[in-house]
Amino acid sequence: MGYGWFVLTTQEEVVASESVAAAEEQRLQSDRRRRPTPMFSRYVLWGGRRRDVRRADEREGAFVDVHGPRLFALVLAILALNLLDAWFTLVFLSHGGKELNPMVQMVLDLGGHPLPFLFLKTFGIGVLCAYLTLAKNFRSARIGLWIVFGGYSVLLGWHLYLLTLLGMAE
């Protein structure tokens, strides 16, 4: 009830306004948008919901669930270059070449079959690319993806050079 400058409220109105305020605060605390998107969530594998950060100042270091076609093309290129590297490695080894990486040589020495080598090489670069894709909004991850791509590109050039030498020797 209002009497001039004063408003008198009943006990029920006070309780109702307090419960509305408490419900509003609970809604704000449980609102998923108030929390950053985690690196690993159910949306990473089964359909994402966040393509980009909301504000430009949040971009560095934020995780999102959905990644663009440019990143997808870069990761596919890295995986293709990785497979080409594995194939060229096996070709050169079959022609009397020597593996210079001691860890790869150890895997190749495990058995007579190249399957463990192919599995570990593909699995390793796949896990690395998955991690760098999830962390794409971190500057170091973006740099890392381009370094891996550049390294494999240079390595492919080296393999093609060796292939011309192999062709000349035969």
N, C-alpha and C positions, 0 to 999 in steps of 0.2 A: 504494500500500500504506500502511496506517496502522499506526503504532507509537506508541500512547499519544497524546501531544500533537502529534506530527509526522506529516505526510502526505508521502510521497515520490511524485512523479509521474514518469512516463516522458516521454521526449522526444516521443513520438507524442501523448500527452495534452496537452502544452503546445502543440504545433503545431495540434492539433484545436481547442483552446479559443481560440487566437488567430485561426484562420480563421472560427470561429463569430462571434467578436466583430467581425471585419472585415466579414463578411457582414451582420451586424445594423446596423453603422454605415452600410454602403453602402445598405441598404434604407431607413434613416431619411433619408439624404441625398437619395435619389431619390424619396421619397414625395411625391406631388403635393400632398398636404394640408399639407405644411410650407411650401409656397410660396403666396403670395397669388394669387388668380385674376387674370389679366391683363385689361386693358380689351378688347383684341382677341384672340380665340382662335377656333379652329375651332368651338367650341361656341356662339358667339354666333349664327351663322347656321344651324347644323345640329344643333340640339338641345343645350340646356344641361344642366348637372348641378348647379349651385349656385343655390339659391333665396334663401338668406339666409346671413349670416355666422354662425359658430359661437358667438362670444361677443359680448356686447353692447358691450364696449369696442372691438371691431374694426369696428363698424358704420360709423362715420364714415370715409369714404375708401376703402372696400373695394368691389371690383367683383364682381358676380355675373352668372351667365349667364342666369338665368330671372327674368322680371319678372312682377309680379302683375297681376291684372285691373284694379285701380284705376289703376295707371300706364298700362295699355293704354287704358282709357277716357279718361283725361286727354289722352293723345297723340292719340287719334282725335278728341276734341273740338277740339283745337288745329288739326288738319289740316282738319276740317270748317269751322271758323271761317275758316281761311286761304282755303279755296275760296270761301266766301261773300263774303269780302272781295274776292277777285279778280273774282267775278261782279258784285258791286255796283259795283266800280270801272269795269268795262267798260260796265255799264248807264248810269252817270252820265256817262262820257265820250261815249257815243253820244247823250246828250241835251245836249251842249254843256258838260259839266263840265270841270274842269281838274285834272290830277294835281298835287298839291303836293309829292310826293317827287321830287326831281330825278333820282335814279338810276332810278326806275321810269319817269319820263317819257323818259329817254334810251333805255331798252329799248323803250318803246312807239313811239318815233320811228324805231327801226331798220327797221321795215317797216310795211306796212299791215295785217298780220295780227296778231291778239293771241296767237298760239301761242307765240312766244318769251317774251312776258310771263308767260303761264300756266306755261310750263315752268320758267323761272327762279324764279318766285315759289314754285311747289310744290316744286321741287328744293331751294331754299334753306331753306325751313322744314322740309322732310323731313330734311335733313342736320342741322340744328340740333336737331330733336326726337330723332333717333337718337343724337346725341352726349349730349344731356342724359339720355336714357334709360339709356345705358351708365354714365353718371356719377351715377346716381340716389342713391347713398349719400354723395355730397358735398353738404354743406348748400347751397353756392352753386348747384348744379345743380337741387336741389329748388326753391329760391327762383326760379331762372330759369324753370323750367317754369310755375310759378304766375304769374309776371310776364307771360310770353308769353300764357298763357290769359286773364289779366285784361285785358291790353292788347287782345287780339282781341275780348273781350267788350264792352269799352267802344267799340271801333271798330264792332262790329256795331250797338250802340245808336245810334251816330252815323249809320251807313248807314240804319238804319230811320227815323231822324228826317229825313234828307235825302230818303228815299223818300216820306214824307208830304208834304214840301214839293214834290216833283216831281209828286205826284198832285194837289196844289192848283193847280199852275201849268197843268196841262193841262185 
